[in-house]
Amino acid sequence: MQNRAQTAKRNIQYDNVYKSDNLLWAAKQSSAVACIASCADHIDCRSVAFNGNDRRCQAFNKDFTNQLVTGISESGWSHYEVYPGNICKTGIIDTTARDCSEVQSQGHNCSGVYTIFPSNDIKKDVWCDLYTQGGRWTVRNEAMYHLTLSGGNELLILMQTWDGVWKHAYYIGFYIGHKNDNYRLHLSDCDSLLSFGQAGQQFSTKDVDNDPWGPRCNPTYHKGGFWFKNCCRADLNGFYYSTGVEATDSCHWRTFTGLRESLKTIYMMFR
């Protein structure tokens, strides 16, 4: 796996503070640099703490920037927000690739916008994430049907709440059906507790409701299109609120928070 943790910024408001909430793991590391680098081993890792006195290292699935300081006073701790790789390409990069996997195999190693060719007559500019979990990810775009035709794809969804917590859902066997089948969503195994049960559902839009639920779901409860099942389990194309409000029309993932709480950040990408 490529090292996902490329940069880190010290969060001095948490100096000499021991934290135990949102903890992914704790282990001994030789230095703060090694502690930061260990973040690459977990997709949800967003910050670390290192104690220079006894070399304890903690990893968290939360970005603590601009959050209220909570914890226990204990000397030696320094905290770092970890960023998932640098974006070292600006503008649109032309390629002859079919998808972001081929972009990376052609020698590109920086996340950014690339021109790809999902089929001979289709040309698209897409965002390629070439860092997360080894790279090769194509971030959600309108060419998903053509890019997933061959099957055998992986789907990765990264999400962040407004209080800085990150979680993910990962699926295999991902592909999108033909437009004559309303771009039905196909998924197989999921390695996450965040499974949302949308597999096998057709895509609904504001004016075409393909949710099998009896009452009309969209646009009664939603403002965007998605693979709805029983209306409100998940909606990653919902209305973007500027805070974590609970609303049926928000962009939410119910098994993340237990509520229909509006999410701050969402990445849906596949390879």
C-alpha positions in Angstrom: 0.0 0.0 0.0 1.2 3.5 -0.7 1.8 5.8 2.2 -1.4 7.7 2.5 -0.2 10.0 5.3 1.9 12.5 3.4 1.5 15.7 5.5 0.6 16.6 9.0 0.0 19.8 11.0 0.5 20.1 14.7 -2.6 21.0 16.7 -1.1 22.9 19.6 -4.4 23.4 21.4 -4.2 19.7 22.4 -0.6 19.8 23.7 -0.2 18.0 27.0 -3.8 16.6 26.7 -4.5 12.8 26.8 -7.6 11.8 24.7 -9.4 8.5 24.6 -12.5 9.2 22.5 -12.6 8.4 18.8 -9.6 6.1 19.3 -8.7 3.7 16.5 -5.6 2.1 18.2 -2.7 2.8 20.5 0.8 1.5 20.1 4.5 2.4 20.8 6.3 4.2 18.0 9.9 5.4 17.7 9.0 9.0 17.0 6.3 11.5 16.1 7.1 11.0 12.4 6.7 7.2 12.7 3.4 7.8 14.6 2.1 10.1 11.8 3.2 7.5 9.2 1.2 4.8 10.9 -1.9 6.6 9.9 -1.4 5.2 6.4 -2.4 1.8 7.8 -6.0 2.7 8.4 -8.4 4.4 6.0 -10.3 6.3 8.7 -7.2 7.7 10.5 -7.4 11.5 10.5 -5.2 12.6 13.4 -2.6 11.2 15.8 -1.1 11.9 19.2 2.4 11.1 20.3 3.8 11.2 23.8 7.5 12.0 23.7 8.1 10.8 27.3 7.2 7.2 26.7 6.7 7.0 22.9 3.0 6.2 23.1 1.2 6.7 19.8 -2.6 7.1 19.4 -4.6 7.2 16.2 -8.1 8.8 15.9 -10.8 8.8 13.3 -11.5 12.4 14.0 -10.1 15.8 12.9 -9.9 17.8 16.1 -9.2 21.2 14.3 -11.5 23.9 15.7 -13.1 21.4 18.1 -13.6 22.1 21.8 -10.6 20.8 23.8 -11.6 17.8 25.9 -9.4 15.2 27.7 -7.1 14.7 30.7 -4.1 16.9 31.4 -0.9 14.8 30.9 2.5 16.0 30.0 4.4 14.9 26.8 1.5 14.7 24.3 1.6 16.5 21.0 -1.3 16.2 18.5 -1.2 16.2 14.7 -3.9 16.5 12.0 -3.0 14.1 9.2 -3.8 14.9 5.6 -4.3 12.1 3.0 -1.6 13.0 0.5 -0.7 16.1 -1.5 -2.5 17.3 -4.7 0.5 17.9 -6.9 -1.2 18.4 -10.2 -3.1 21.6 -11.2 -5.4 22.0 -14.2 -6.6 19.0 -16.3 -4.2 16.4 -17.3 -4.8 14.7 -20.7 -4.4 10.9 -20.8 -5.3 8.0 -23.0 -6.6 6.0 -20.0 -10.0 4.3 -19.7 -10.2 5.0 -15.9 -8.1 6.1 -13.0 -6.5 2.7 -12.6 -5.0 3.1 -16.0 -4.1 6.7 -15.2 -1.9 5.4 -12.4 -0.5 2.5 -14.4 0.6 5.1 -17.0 3.0 6.6 -14.4 0.8 9.3 -12.8 1.0 9.4 -9.0 -0.7 12.6 -8.0 -4.4 13.1 -7.2 -6.1 15.5 -9.5 -8.4 16.0 -12.5 -7.6 13.8 -15.5 -9.2 13.3 -18.9 -10.2 9.7 -19.4 -12.0 7.7 -22.1 -14.6 5.2 -20.7 -15.4 4.2 -24.2 -14.3 5.1 -27.7 -17.0 7.8 -28.1 -17.0 9.2 -24.5 -14.4 11.6 -23.1 -14.7 12.7 -19.4 -12.8 14.9 -17.0 -12.8 13.1 -13.6 -11.1 13.4 -10.2 -8.6 10.6 -9.6 -7.6 9.7 -6.0 -4.2 8.1 -6.4 -3.3 8.0 -2.7 -6.1 6.4 -0.7 -5.6 2.6 -0.1 -3.1 2.3 -3.0 -4.9 4.8 -5.3 -6.5 4.0 -8.6 -9.9 5.4 -7.4 -12.3 7.3 -9.8 -14.4 9.7 -7.8 -18.1 9.7 -8.4 -19.1 11.0 -11.9 -21.7 10.6 -14.6 -19.7 8.0 -16.5 -20.1 5.3 -13.9 -22.2 2.9 -16.1 -19.5 2.8 -18.8 -16.6 2.6 -16.3 -18.2 -0.3 -14.3 -19.5 -2.4 -17.2 -16.8 -5.1 -16.8 -17.9 -5.8 -13.2 -15.4 -6.8 -10.5 -15.1 -3.3 -9.2 -14.6 -2.0 -5.7 -16.7 0.9 -4.2 -15.4 3.0 -1.4 -17.4 5.7 0.4 -15.7 8.1 2.8 -17.8 10.3 5.0 -17.2 13.0 7.7 -19.6 14.4 10.2 -19.6 18.0 11.2 -17.8 17.3 14.5 -14.9 15.8 12.5 -15.4 12.1 12.7 -14.6 10.0 9.6 -15.9 6.5 8.7 -16.0 4.5 5.5 -18.0 1.8 3.7 -16.3 -0.6 1.3 -17.9 -2.9 -1.2 -16.8 -5.4 -3.9 -18.8 -6.6 -6.9 -19.8 -3.0 -7.8 -21.4 -2.0 -11.1 -24.2 0.1 -12.5 -26.9 -1.4 -14.7 -28.0 -0.1 -18.1 -30.2 3.0 -18.4 -33.1 0.7 -19.6 -32.9 -0.8 -16.1 -32.7 2.7 -14.5 -29.0 2.3 -13.6 -29.7 -0.4 -11.0 -27.1 -0.6 -8.3 -25.2 -3.9 -8.0 -23.1 -4.7 -4.9 -21.9 -7.9 -3.2 -19.9 -8.1 0.0 -19.4 -5.2 2.4 -16.6 -5.0 5.0 -18.2 -2.3 7.0 -20.9 -2.0 9.7 -22.1 1.0 7.6 -23.9 -1.2 5.0 -26.9 0.7 3.8 -29.0 -2.0 2.1 -29.4 -0.2 -1.3 -28.1 -3.1 -3.4 -30.4 -4.0 -6.2 -32.2 -0.7 -6.2 -32.9 1.4 -9.3 -31.8 5.0 -9.4 -34.5 7.6 -8.5 -34.6 11.2 -9.6 -36.7 14.2 -8.5 -39.3 13.4 -11.2 -39.0 9.6 -11.4 -39.5 7.6 -8.2 -38.1 4.0 -8.6 -38.1 3.3 -4.8 -40.3 0.1 -4.3 -41.7 1.7 -1.1 -45.4 2.3 -1.3 -45.9 6.0 -0.7 -44.1 8.4 -3.0 -40.5 9.0 -1.7 -39.0 11.5 -4.1 -39.3 14.5 -4.1 -41.6 14.3 -1.0 -38.6 13.5 1.2 -35.6 14.2 -1.0 -34.2 16.9 -3.2 -31.7 14.8 -5.3 -31.4 11.5 -7.0 -30.1 8.3 -5.4 -30.7 4.5 -5.1 -33.4 4.8 -2.5 -34.8 1.9 -0.6 -37.6 2.5 1.9 -36.9 6.1 1.2 -34.6 7.3 3.9 -31.8 4.9 4.8 -29.2 6.8 2.9 -29.0 9.8 0.5 -25.5 11.0 -0.6 -27.0 13.5 -3.1 -29.3 15.2 -0.6 -29.4 18.9 0.3 -26.1 20.1 1.7 -26.8 21.8 5.0 -24.1 24.0 6.6 -24.3 22.1 9.9 -25.2 18.6 11.2 -29.0 19.0 11.3 -31.3 16.0 11.2 -33.5 16.2 8.1 -34.9 13.6 5.6 -33.8 15.7 2.6 -30.2 16.0 3.9 -27.1 14.2 2.5 -26.9 11.5 5.1 -26.0 7.8 5.9 -28.3 6.6 8.6 -26.1 3.7 9.9 -23.2 6.2 10.4 -24.9 8.4 13.0 -28.1 6.5 13.8 -30.0 9.5 12.5 -30.6 11.3 9.2 -27.9 13.8 10.2 -26.5 16.0 7.4 -22.9 15.0 6.6 -20.0 17.5 6.0 -17.9 15.6 3.5 -18.7 12.6 1.2 -16.5 10.9 -1.3 -17.9 8.1 -3.4 -15.3 6.4 -5.6 -14.6 3.2 -7.4 -11.8 1.2 -9.1 
